[in-house]
Each structure stands twice: as structure tokens, then as C-alpha cells.
Amino acid sequence: MCGIIGAVAQRNVAPILIEGLKRLEYRGYDSAGVALLQDQEIKRIRTTGRVAALEEAVREQNAHGLTGIAHTRWATHGAPTEGNAHPHVSGGIAVVHNGIIENHEALRAELKQAGFSFTSQTDTEVIAHLINHYFKSCRDLFQATREAVARLQGAYAIGVVCDSMPNKLIAARQGSPLLIGVGVEEHFIASDTSALLPVTQRFIYLEDGDVAELGLTSIVVVDKNGAAVSRAIQQSELRAEMVELGEYRHYMQKEIYEQPRALSDTLQELINGGVQPILFGMEAESILSTIERITFLACGTSYHSALTARYWIEALAGIPCNAEIASEYRYRTSVPDPKALIVTISQSGETADTLSALKHAQSLGHEYTLTICNVSESALVRESRLNMITRAGPEIGVASTKAFTTQLAALFTLALVLAKLRGRLNAVEEQKQIAALRALPGQMQRVLALESRVQRWAERFAEKQHALFLGRGMHYPIALEGALKLKEISYIHAEAYPAGELKHGPLALVDKDMPVIAIAPNDALLEKLKSNLQEVRARGGELYVVLDEDTHIQDMDEIHKITLPLHAGWLSPILHVVPLQMLSYHAALQKGTDVDKPRNLAKSVTVE
Ligand code: F6R
């Protein structure tokens, strides 16, 4: 989704803005632009395509300035053209925006009546004209922005500069992420911390409804009621090099390889301190002892975590669970249960659908909320009573990998805590599970070592148009995740089914051109799965099977096998997803797609 960066400083901010945009590229975009206050005028440059093209244009035109804003646009209203790219300008005022203004049509009509003319199809241009409209009477950019945002419906994070007010940068947010970077006699705004790490590690997280005025040495924030508020400055633990590619070719590859470290970091407190409710927050013991059911809300890969967790929690803790796609839940009539725990799962913590689903659940009277999230300062964490932060570190590749496996680790922790609180986890069993978790990063290293074999599979896959993924039980969500990964970065159409469903329909698709990937751990469902595989072979389907070392599968002709370490029990899904991540990565490499920024997709989906 769109990325915003802005700066007010005593040095040329153009390189800071361009570097920030590069660091926001991962969010997904199709055009980019910058506005600098140069010689008392707005110098605006916009390009379609990559930030590199914008950088080149800035260099060629020697654009510079001490104050400026910049933007990467992921098109919603209007095609990804230069004319629709941000910043949008009205009079001497320039605006960048992330979000969607729902009442833009009514505002556009009103502003046209007032004599403003529009040059783009975007909803953002109304914001620029609206601020200009109010600025004409008050001549104060902060005041004009506050009056303008009071008229907006929908979601926005905006940055504003004005040619007659050098050394001033205005920021406002409602529903879309925006933070302030605090420097020494210079201040910044950005959509996330990664954009600003080269210039500061000190951040102020704006809250919904906040509008802020940044000067060289001042920061003034007013809240949604117009009252001046003081928002705390927080020191980030992130460092610039944590979001750099280093020796890797792609972020996705780096993030796949970071998984053993990410798992150890996420599980450290559990492994050192045992299965304790406090892992989820101060109120966790009382809330987790009270609840009688769990509703998971999430999107995409995070939804697949929820589906897996359902198997663990129902089996280990005996608590009924349901997992719902957040964008569906928020618009359907559901029956609230006051004893239910609402668990949201999200890498970014800013996904608009998941956030709205949580707010919807709260509006239905759900009091007990927990989030599993990778960003500790995110909106979902702030909105939830309990949380567990996954320690994956920043995830830059659009295709989620380490966020997924650390979510699973956190959810398994939740299953153990709930089991213990209900007297279903004795001390011996607890130690056994902790030992299994301690061994997990090492086992994952062994799975990563299988990369060259997966690569050979990928070479064959890259020629295919379609693929079918099969799994059973808690590996069915892993099949879903494998199919999602393959389609999003290699653009090969993929479907996933519980293997038992094959003959209820999808078997009709199987022929020699349809590769079928089966996840075959050595679990209680293995014998059933073997029969399903025979059904595929009998129809000429080409089988690719991911086994455990102790899985015994009779040799069949033309069956391709990759063998993982010994069966990892409940933790098996966390290992079995890794070859599927590598398969999609290598299939994408073969096809030459843009692995980290697949077409049409954005990293953090902050609009509905
Ligand atoms: C797929 C992927 C997406 C996200 C989804 C939710 O690889 O990354 O499906 O999982 O957009 O995002 P978060 O987890 O940030 O809420």
C-alpha cells in the first residue's frame, strides 16, 4: 500500500526522502513522487514505475529543499499514471495521502462549485483543494489541515507542506498508519519505522484523529477533540541494517533463512520461563481462565495460521474455536458470545480488514481480545487487551514467510497456556513440549538444507499453468499456504484441498499436466493420505510428496520425494511449510517474476 515520508530539516532532505521511499518499496506501489520547498516554491516531480526513476529525475533536475514530502502510490482511485501520482498540489499546498476518502465525490462536487479544478482521478486531490480552501481564510497550514480533515470520511494518513510556510510539515492520521521521527533540530514523518531508520530511532506513534505540526525544534499534536496532547517518544530497537538485503538476492530468500533465528527469538521467554499466561500480558491469567470459546480473525497467510491453531487448541486445550476471514466477519451477522476470546493475527498489525473486524467484534460487546502481531506499536496491539509479539523482525518481502512460522509458534504457545490453565498439561508433558520447541530451530535448519532438491522441483513447476496442493488435518492449512505462496509470486494458478475431498470434485482436474503436491507427515492420517495419492497416480497425475524421515511410502513410479527430519508431532506444520515457501521462491526465480514485489499486491493492506 502507499508509503509516505516527509522531512523538515536544516539540510537538503531530497536524499532522505528518496532513501525513505526505497525502504517503503516493499509495501507495493506503481508510481512515486516528491514535493520539495525549493526557492519559496513547490518543486514537484512524479514518475510511474520504480523509485529509481524518480531518483534519477530528482538528480537530473537538481531538485533540493529543506522541507519536503514524498510518496509511493498503490493505485485505488484512478490508473497508475503520472497525473494521478502524489503529491497533489493546490495553490502552494502539496499533499501526500495513504488511505481512501469515502466521501470524495461529494467533496469534489462542492469544491468544483467553489471554483477548484481537478487534474487527477484520485480521491486525494480533494484533500489538497480542501486544505487550500481553508488556508485562504486562516493563512495557517495547521489550522487549515485540521478543518479539512474534519470533513473527511474514510481512512487517511497525510503529509502536507506549503510554499509560504517553510520549516513546517503537517501530519494527520485516521485509520492508516503514520508516525513521527524525532531528530536533532529536524523532524520526519513516515508510514513505518523502516523508512526512517537511517536518520533516527526515536518515534512518536500518532493515534487515530491526531493532527501534528512539525517544526525544526517543535512538535505540536492535537487529538480528535482538538485538545493539545503529548504523545510519548519511543526508542526503537530496530537498526537500519535489519531491513537491508545483505548477502541475499531477495528479501523473501533472506526471510526464509531467518526463520530459525526468528523462532528462537519468539520462543525465548517460553523456553526460559515455562508455560505462563503472562506471556500474553498482565490480564492474561484471568481472561484466559474465563473464556469458553475462541474466534480467530485474520486475512491471507495470517488466516492460515488461525486455521492451524484451531487444530492445536481444540485438541490440547479442549476449547472450541472458529477461524474467520476478517473481511467476511465484519459484514456478516454473527451471534456474539460474551465468553468468547477474539484473537486477531497479523504480521503488520495495520491490515484494515482485520482492524475493522476487531472493532466490529468490540461493538458487538466482545470484551476479551488478544492479538498475535509482529509490530509492537501497531494499531491491532493498541486495540487489544492481550498480545504476544512475534519476534520475526521486519518482514519486507510481500510474501509472508517468517511472520507465518513465528505466528504458528506464538499460537502453539497459546494452546499450551490454555491447556495448562485447564489442567490438561501436566509438568512432564510441559517439559516435553518445551523440549520440542527448543529443538525446532535446529530442525528447521535441516529443512533449509534441502533447498537444492526443492529447486529441482521448481524447475519442473515453472513450466506448469496449474498446481494442486493436498494435506490432511493440521497440514491442510499448510497446503493452503503452499498454494497461496505459489500463486502470489510465481503467478501459477494453485488450489489446495483436504486430500479426502479429492474425489468429491477436484480429482476431475488431475491429468499429466497437473502437478499434485502432497504433504505426507508420519501422523495418524498417513494411511488415509496414501489412498488419496494412489487415486492421483491412477489418473496419471504427477506426484510431489513432502515426507518425514519415518514416513513409509511404498515406491510408486514417478513420485518425487523430499524427506524432512523425523516427524515433529504437533509442530510438524511449522516445518512442512518451509519446502513449500522455497518451492514458490524458486518457481518465481525460474519464471523471472518480481519476487519481493509481485504484481498487483501490496505488503500492508491498509485499505479495505
Ligand atoms: C501472503 C500475505 C498476505 C498477508 C495478509 C494479511 O503472503 O502476506 O496474505 O498475510 O495480507 O496481512 P497481515 O498479516 O499483515 O495482517
Boltz pocket constraint, residues with backbone or C-beta under 6 A from the ligand:
constraints:
  - pocket:
      binder: B
      contacts: [[A, 299], [A, 300], [A, 301], [A, 302], [A, 303], [A, 345], [A, 346], [A, 347], [A, 348], [A, 349], [A, 350], [A, 351], [A, 354], [A, 398], [A, 399], [A, 400], [A, 401], [A, 484], [A, 485], [A, 488], [A, 602], [A, 603], [A, 604], [A, 605]]
      max_distance: 6.0
